[in-house]
Amino acid sequence: MPNFNFDKEDVFSTIQQDGLCKIDNFLNEQEIHSLKGELLSTFNTMETGEELNFPEQKELSYPFGKICRVPGVYLNNFPNIIASFNHPELHELTDRYFNKPHHKLFQVFFSHEYLTPDQTNGATRNSVLHVDPYHAFKFMIYLTDCDEESGAFRYIKGSHIDGQKTREGHSVESLLGDKYRLNENPYLSEKYSEDQVVYASGKAGSLLIFTTDIIHGGGIIQKEGLERIGIICHNR
């Protein structure tokens, strides 16, 4: 069972202040092995560059590795994912964050990145610094060791306050158009820049809990031969 030996008050206070909290050793070695094996059983059916909308729709849209999206209705096909995220302790944090009706385990993405931008003609999609256009609270588990060079999640501490103002001040449609990206939103780009990015480095088994009002971006593999396997649970 995942390690819930942490103070939920401290976790929530850190999220309120910074927008993100990292918990080390959330999964033990056996849990990491079981969860990784479950994901690899899907990755092994895919080619490099494929994105799978589970259970069967595939497209070539993820050039730096493989990614799978699992809508909540299909999560029972992944018992180790359920075992990792479907717990009262995480539900309690989610309930407190939203403080209104919401959808737990709305969808899960898991990805395997192993190509650098140079190998993919610069394609980095989710690595572009942005805020999400919809209100979301997410859990991310690293299944490989991650640092700046091997695809650690990156973010700007404390930017969620202005990110929330941006989300609430625009329609989802207008944000999806371009305003969700830091470099295309004048309000955010006047206050924040790439120089303020922090990398959420962590060992395999680490858990990140964050609001996607924070300015953030997916990790980038910076050296050939490195890889990142991670899984993100969306609550909306």
N, C-alpha and C positions, 0 to 999 in steps of 0.2 A: 504494500500500500504506500502511496506517495507520502513524503515526510511533511506533516503539517505542524511541525514543532516551531512555529513562529507566532509572533504576537500580531493578531489581525489589526489591532489599533495602530501599531507601529507601521504596518504595511499600508493601511489606508492613509495615515498621516503623511507618509512619504509620497504616496501618489498624489495627494492634495497639493503637496509642496513642489514636487519635481515633475509629476506626470507619469512617473515610472518607478517601480520597485523591483529589484532583482533578489531572488531567493536561491541560494546555493544548495546543492545536494537535495533537490526536491525529489528526484528519482534515484534509486540505488542502481547498482550495476546490473542486477538481474532485470529490473524494470526497464532500464535503458535498452538492454539486449532484446527483450520481448517486444517492446514498442518499435524499435528499429527494424526487427525482423518482419513485423506486420507491414510496415511501410515499404520495405524492400520488395515484399511479395507483389506489391502493385507497381513499384518502379521497374521491376524486372520485366514487366509486360509492355514497357514504354521505350520509345527511342529518344535519344537526345533531342531536345527542342520541343518535345511534346507537352501539351497541357491537357490533362484529363479532367473533364467534368463528370465525376463518377455518377453512374456506373459505366458509361460507354462512349460518351461524346469526346472525341479527341481533335486537337488542332495543333498545328505547328506555330506556336506563339511564345515560346519560352526558351530562347536560344542559348541561355547559359546553364542549362541543366534540364530538370524535369519538375513538374509541379502537378498536384492533384487537388481538386476542389471537391469536398464531400458535403452536400447539403445535409442538414440535421436529420432529415427523414431516413437517410442511408447510414447513419453512424452505427447502427447495430451490426453492420458488417465489419466493424473494427472494434472488437471488444477491448483491446489494449488502449485505444484512444478513449473509450468510455471510462475505463478504469483510471485513466490519468486525470480527466477533467470533470467527471460527473460526481462531485463530492459536495456535501453540505458546506464545508468550509469555503470553497470557492464560490458556491451559490450565495453564501452570506455576504461575501465581498461584493459580488455583482449586484445583489439586492440593495446594498447600502449605496453603491455608486449611482445607480439609476434612480432609486427612491420613487419609482413609478412602474407601471406595467412594462415588461420587457420580455425578450425572447432569449433564453439561455441556450447555449450550444446551437446557435443559429446555423453555423457552418464551420467547417474546419478546412484549412489548407495545409498540406505538407509538401515540402520541396527539398530537392537535392541539387545544390549548385556546385559546379566543379569546373566551370570555364571562366576565364578572365574577360574583361571588356575587350581587350586586344584580340582575343580569339573569336569574339562575336561581333566584330565591327562596332564596338562601343555600346551595344544594347544592354541596358541595365534596368529597364522598366521601373519596378517598385523602389529602386535605390534612390530615385529622385526625391529630394526632401519635399514633404507635403503634409497636409492634414487630411484626414478622411472627410468626405462630404456628408457622411451620415454619422449619427451618434453611436459610438461603439466602445466596448470595454473588452480587452483582449488578454488572453493568456498565451505565452509562447514558451515552448520547451526546446532547448538545444539538445540534440542527440549526438553531436560531435563537439569537441572543444572549439570555441569561437573567440577570436580576437579581431583586431582591426584588419589583419591580412587575410583572415579566413572567414570573413562574412558576418561578423558580429552586427547585430541590430544597432542602428545609430539614431540619435535623437538630440534635441536641444532642451536641456533642463529648464523647467518652468515656463516653457512656451505654450503650454496647454491653455493658459488663461486667455491669451490672444487668439489661440486656435479656436477656442470655443466661441469667442466673439465673431470670428470669421465665419464659422459654420452657421451660427444663429443669424448672421446678417445677410446670408445668401440662400437662395434656393439650391436644392441638390443639383438641379440641372445646370445652374450657372457655375457651381463649383466644379462639376464634372467637365464643364467646358474648358476651364483653364485655371480658375482662381484657387484651386486647392493646392497648387504647386507654389512653393515658397518664392521662387524667382519670377513668378508671374502674378503675384499678389502684392500690390504696392504697400498695403497696410502692414503685412508681415515682413516684407523685404526691407522696409525702413528700420526695423528693429532687430532683425536676425540675419545671420549669414552662416555659410559653411564653416567659418572659423570657430563657431561656437559648438560644433558637433561633439558629442560624447559617444564613445563606443561602449555598448553594454557587453563587455567581454565576460565570458563565463565558461566553466567546464561543462562537459556533457552531463545532462541531468539538471541543469539550472533552469529555473522558471522566471520568466519576465511577466509582470502584471502591469498593464498600462492603459491609459486612455488615448484614443487615437485623435483627440484634439491636440495632442502634442505634435510638434513638428518632428517628423521622423522619416526614416528611409530604410529599406531592406539592405542587408549587407552586400558587399562586393568582394568577390574572390580576387585577390590582388597578385597572387603568385600561382603559376602552373603547379599542379600536383596537390594543391590544397582543396578542401571540400567543406561544405556545410550541409548538414541534414537538420531540418527544424520543422516544427509543427505549431500552427497558430489556431487557436479556438476563438471564434467571434461570438460575442454576446451583444445583442442590439436591443 
